[in-house]
Amino acid sequence: MSKQYSKPYFPRPSPVDIQFEEKADFAQFNGESIVEWNIDGMLEYQIRTIAKYMLMYASAAKLKGNKDEAIAKAIITGFTGQLQGWWDFYLKETAREKILKAVRIDPTSNETKSDAVNTLIYTIMAHFVGANELLSNRTTEQLINLQCPTLSYFYWYRQTFMAIVMTRKDCNEDFWKEKFLSGLPKAFAERMRNKLKAKYNNNIPYSQLEYGDLAAEVIAEGINFCNDLKLKRQFELERQGNREILGNFCEQIGYQPIDYPKKETKDWKKKRKKDYHPKEKFKRKEKTSSNEKLKVSKGKGKRKNIVICWRCGQVGHYANRCKVKKKLGQSIINTSIIIKTKFSQMLCSRKINYHTIEKGSW
């Protein structure tokens, strides 16, 4: 069994000042208990809803036999947050006393009756929402800019439009009903206008149509549009299937074959001069693995040149790796050492002889 949702969820979130998703369950009041009233973080539309709840609470309390001033005091007792600070610190004692002692004259009996609840709610709206004319100007801009990009957002569009337009005094005017249709996707809005014109003799009587009637017409036309697309798609599939089913059956029974229309293909090749030669397309060389390269190189390798050492004349090594070179180098070192020793001995013997000659001369 599918889960039943009690709150509306749309493809896109509702506007910040409306917020259907954040709305609690339906309010119920017994008129006997104290109710908390808090407007922290709320915008104009939500504050108006709280004010309406206060009137509901007051009506339930009056049915229990409570007086108007006592009901107003009970409402004030439930103030929290901004409302509590507004009543305790912002309003002066004379203003608070004026609200609680407010009276009105009953037009039927000309009697004075307490009007504390209505005065309290009116004062709250004046301080936290402002003049109704300013709110009306803001909602005008919101309704003009409100658009339904696709029919997937129709239910979001309808709920948002109705929530805003019903806060205005001129919500029953024809131009707002016409705006409800013009906010739909352009092609579908034109389709809706044509349908309504055909239904009402080329003139749409917006004054006789309600918002619910327009929404129902949109839903019905959307269903028809969806069915038309499905039928069109089905016809295309059946048309393709009929070609396969028939085959060459017509030729076999003596009828001419069915010539199906072929798609025209345009030759986009430009005519060029004869001297022009088109450039060849660049082709990358296919990559080969390292193993394949080794295999190819083994089969098609060139013959190696014969290596001969120029020192010893033997085959198979270069002169820098020749052993004869090492032997020659060692013998040269040995001979150089012998020569150095002999040369040093000769020098020493000459020095000795030189000294002996000098002594003899003296």
URURDA-V501026 format. One record per pair of residues at least 24 apart in sequence whose ideal C-beta (glycine too) atoms are under 10 Angstrom apart, sorted by sequence separation. I is the first residue (numbers start at 1). J is the second residue. D is the distance in Angstrom with one decimal. If there is no record, write none. Layout:
BEGIN
I;J;D + I;J;D
END
This chain:
BEGIN
19;43;8.5 + 22;46;8.7 + 29;53;7.8 + 33;57;9.7 + 54;78;9.3 + 76;100;8.5 + 96;120;9.7 + 99;123;6.0 + 139;163;9.9 + 140;164;9.5 + 17;42;8.8 + 18;43;8.5 + 27;52;8.9 + 29;54;9.6 + 31;56;9.6 + 35;60;9.9 + 98;123;9.2 + 99;124;9.8 + 139;164;5.3 + 140;165;10.0 + 143;168;8.3 + 158;183;9.8 + 181;206;9.1 + 192;217;6.7 + 195;220;9.1 + 196;221;9.4 + 17;43;4.0 + 19;45;8.5 + 23;49;8.3 + 27;53;5.2 + 31;57;7.0 + 35;61;10.0 + 138;164;9.6 + 139;165;7.6 + 157;183;6.6 + 178;204;7.9 + 180;206;9.4 + 192;218;6.3 + 195;221;5.9 + 16;43;6.5 + 17;44;6.2 + 18;45;5.5 + 19;46;7.2 + 29;56;5.7 + 30;57;9.3 + 31;58;8.5 + 72;99;7.3 + 73;100;7.1 + 96;123;9.8 + 139;166;9.9 + 157;184;7.6 + 177;204;8.9 + 191;218;10.0 + 194;221;10.0 + 15;43;9.1 + 17;45;4.5 + 18;46;8.0 + 28;56;8.6 + 29;57;4.5 + 31;59;8.0 + 32;60;8.4 + 33;61;10.0 + 72;100;6.0 + 95;123;8.1 + 139;167;6.0 + 140;168;7.9 + 143;171;9.8 + 178;206;6.0 + 16;45;9.3 + 17;46;7.0 + 27;56;6.6 + 28;57;10.0 + 29;58;8.9 + 31;60;3.4 + 32;61;7.8 + 139;168;5.9 + 177;206;4.4 + 180;209;9.9 + 189;218;9.3 + 192;221;5.9 + 195;224;9.0 + 15;45;8.5 + 16;46;9.7 + 17;47;9.7 + 27;57;8.4 + 29;59;8.3 + 30;60;6.2 + 31;61;3.9 + 69;99;9.8 + 70;100;9.9 + 72;102;8.8 + 140;170;9.4 + 154;184;7.6 + 174;204;9.1 + 176;206;8.9 + 177;207;8.5 + 188;218;8.2 + 191;221;6.6 + 192;222;9.4 + 17;48;10.0 + 18;49;9.8 + 29;60;4.4 + 30;61;8.9 + 31;62;7.5 + 69;100;5.7 + 136;167;8.0 + 153;184;9.9 + 154;185;9.5 + 174;205;9.0 + 175;206;8.2 + 180;211;6.5 + 191;222;9.7 + 28;60;8.7 + 29;61;7.8 + 31;63;6.0 + 32;64;6.3 + 68;100;9.5 + 69;101;7.6 + 91;123;8.2 + 135;167;7.2 + 136;168;5.8 + 139;171;9.7 + 148;180;9.6 + 153;185;9.6 + 174;206;3.9 + 177;209;6.5 + 30;63;9.6 + 31;64;4.4 + 50;83;9.1 + 69;102;8.9 + 87;120;9.2 + 135;168;8.9 + 136;169;7.3 + 143;176;7.0 + 146;179;8.3 + 151;184;7.7 + 173;206;8.7 + 174;207;5.8 + 177;210;8.3 + 181;214;6.5 + 188;221;7.7 + 191;224;9.5 + 30;64;8.1 + 31;65;9.2 + 32;66;9.1 + 68;102;8.9 + 69;103;9.9 + 136;170;8.3 + 146;180;9.4 + 150;184;9.4 + 151;185;6.8 + 154;188;9.4 + 172;206;9.9 + 173;207;9.1 + 174;208;9.9 + 177;211;6.7 + 180;214;5.7 + 184;218;6.9 + 188;222;7.6 + 191;225;7.3 + 31;66;7.1 + 68;103;9.2 + 132;167;9.0 + 144;179;7.2 + 147;182;9.2 + 148;183;5.5 + 149;184;9.6 + 150;185;6.2 + 172;207;8.6 + 174;209;9.1 + 176;211;8.6 + 180;215;8.1 + 68;104;9.6 + 87;123;9.7 + 91;127;8.8 + 132;168;9.4 + 133;169;9.9 + 140;176;9.8 + 143;179;6.3 + 147;183;5.3 + 148;184;5.1 + 149;185;7.0 + 177;213;9.3 + 178;214;9.5 + 181;217;8.9 + 86;123;9.3 + 87;124;9.3 + 90;127;7.7 + 132;169;8.2 + 143;180;9.1 + 146;183;5.7 + 147;184;8.4 + 148;185;6.6 + 151;188;6.6 + 177;214;6.3 + 181;218;7.7 + 184;221;10.0 + 188;225;7.3 + 37;75;6.7 + 86;124;8.0 + 144;182;10.0 + 145;183;9.3 + 147;185;8.7 + 150;188;9.0 + 172;210;9.0 + 180;218;8.8 + 184;222;9.6 + 187;225;9.9 + 35;74;8.3 + 37;76;8.7 + 144;183;9.1 + 147;186;10.0 + 172;211;9.4 + 31;71;8.4 + 34;74;6.2 + 35;75;7.8 + 37;77;9.4 + 38;78;8.7 + 39;79;9.5 + 40;80;8.1 + 41;81;8.9 + 42;82;9.2 + 76;116;9.6 + 143;183;8.4 + 148;188;8.8 + 171;211;8.7 + 33;74;9.2 + 34;75;8.9 + 36;77;9.6 + 37;78;4.8 + 38;79;8.0 + 39;80;9.3 + 40;81;4.2 + 41;82;9.3 + 75;116;9.2 + 83;124;7.3 + 86;127;6.6 + 148;189;9.0 + 32;74;9.7 + 35;77;9.2 + 36;78;5.0 + 37;79;5.5 + 38;80;4.7 + 39;81;7.1 + 40;82;5.6 + 72;114;8.4 + 75;117;7.1 + 86;128;7.9 + 31;74;9.2 + 34;77;5.6 + 35;78;5.0 + 36;79;8.3 + 37;80;6.9 + 38;81;4.8 + 39;82;5.9 + 40;83;8.7 + 71;114;9.2 + 72;115;9.4 + 73;116;8.1 + 74;117;9.7 + 34;78;5.2 + 36;80;5.7 + 37;81;8.9 + 38;82;7.8 + 39;83;6.1 + 70;114;9.2 + 72;116;3.7 + 76;120;7.3 + 83;127;9.8 + 33;78;9.5 + 36;81;9.4 + 38;83;6.8 + 68;113;7.2 + 69;114;5.2 + 71;116;7.4 + 72;117;5.1 + 75;120;6.6 + 79;124;9.6 + 82;127;9.7 + 83;128;8.4 + 166;211;8.8 + 37;83;5.8 + 38;84;8.7 + 67;113;9.8 + 68;114;3.8 + 69;115;9.5 + 70;116;8.7 + 71;117;5.5 + 72;118;9.2 + 75;121;8.5 + 82;128;7.6 + 165;211;7.8 + 36;83;9.8 + 37;84;9.0 + 39;86;9.5 + 67;114;6.5 + 68;115;6.7 + 69;116;4.7 + 70;117;10.0 + 72;119;8.0 + 73;120;9.6 + 68;116;5.0 + 69;117;8.6 + 72;120;5.1 + 67;116;8.8 + 68;117;5.6 + 71;120;9.3 + 72;121;9.1 + 75;124;9.7 + 162;211;6.3 + 68;118;8.5 + 161;211;8.1 + 162;212;9.3 + 68;119;9.6 + 68;120;9.8 + 158;211;8.2 + 162;215;8.6 + 158;212;9.7 + 161;215;9.4 + 62;117;8.8 + 61;117;8.9 + 158;214;9.2 + 158;215;5.5 + 58;116;9.4 + 59;117;9.3 + 157;215;9.8 + 58;117;4.5 + 57;117;9.0 + 58;118;8.5 + 155;215;9.3 + 158;218;8.1 + 154;215;8.4 + 157;218;9.6 + 158;219;9.3 + 55;117;7.4 + 58;120;9.2 + 54;117;7.4 + 55;118;8.2 + 58;121;8.4 + 54;118;10.0 + 154;218;6.7 + 155;219;9.3 + 154;219;7.7 + 54;120;7.9 + 55;121;6.6 + 54;121;5.5 + 151;218;8.4 + 151;219;9.5 + 154;222;7.2 + 51;120;9.7 + 52;121;9.0 + 51;121;5.1 + 54;124;8.1 + 148;218;9.5 + 151;221;9.8 + 50;121;9.5 + 51;122;8.9 + 151;222;5.5 + 51;124;6.4 + 50;124;8.5 + 51;125;5.9 + 151;225;8.3 + 50;125;10.0 + 151;226;8.9 + 47;124;7.9 + 48;125;7.4 + 51;128;9.2 + 47;125;7.4 + 50;128;9.5 + 51;129;8.4 + 48;128;9.9 + 44;125;9.3 + 47;128;5.5 + 48;129;6.8 + 47;129;5.6 + 44;128;8.3 + 45;129;9.4 + 39;124;8.3 + 44;129;5.1 + 42;128;8.6 + 43;129;9.2 + 44;130;8.0 + 37;124;9.2 + 48;135;8.8 + 39;128;6.5 + 39;129;9.8 + 44;134;9.6 + 45;135;9.1 + 44;135;5.8 + 44;138;8.2 + 45;139;9.2 + 44;139;9.2 + 45;163;7.1 + 45;164;8.1 + 48;167;7.2 + 17;138;9.3 + 17;139;9.6 + 45;167;7.0 + 44;167;8.6 + 17;142;8.6 + 15;142;7.8 + 15;146;8.9 + 20;156;9.2 + 12;149;9.3 + 11;149;9.9 + 11;150;9.2 + 20;159;6.6 + 12;152;9.6 + 20;160;8.7 + 11;152;5.8 + 12;153;6.5 + 15;156;9.8 + 18;159;8.2 + 10;152;9.5 + 11;153;5.7 + 14;156;7.0 + 18;160;6.5 + 10;153;7.2 + 13;156;8.8 + 20;163;8.0 + 10;154;9.8 + 11;155;8.8 + 12;156;6.0 + 10;155;6.3 + 11;156;6.4 + 12;157;9.8 + 14;159;7.2 + 15;160;6.0 + 18;163;5.0 + 9;155;10.0 + 10;156;3.8 + 14;160;6.2 + 17;163;9.0 + 18;164;7.6 + 8;155;7.7 + 9;156;9.6 + 10;157;9.1 + 17;164;8.6 + 8;156;8.5 + 12;160;9.6 + 15;163;8.1 + 10;159;7.5 + 14;163;8.1 + 15;164;8.0 + 10;160;8.7 + 8;159;6.6
END
